[in-house]
């Protein structure tokens, strides 16, 4: 496997794991497990940063050596996955906040009743 292909697969693998962590964070928040949701969000960020660093390495190599200017479907896919994971991160953070507010509102309503 060539260097460019290997890097593309590193990006895809890392950001795929990040996206899975972000989805897990949403599911945990939905279940009211906010500490677990925050931990999954943090784990996702660590995976995302790994993929982002690999992508940045490609950009730096192209800027320094002029290599990598050949656009391959694999690199396009890797970049698509990178952007998708970044969008999931934003969505996950928003969902966690919404579920927290819903939980707090429900607790306040229960206190009023009691």
LINZI-V273183 format. One record per run of one state. SS is the DSSP state (H for helix, E for strand, C for the rest). FROM is the first residue (numbers start at 1). TO is the last residue. If there is no record, write none. Layout:
ss=SS from=FROM to=TO
ss=SS from=FROM to=TO
This chain:
ss=C from=1 to=2
ss=H from=3 to=30
ss=C from=31 to=33
ss=H from=34 to=65
ss=C from=66 to=72
ss=H from=73 to=113
ss=C from=114 to=114
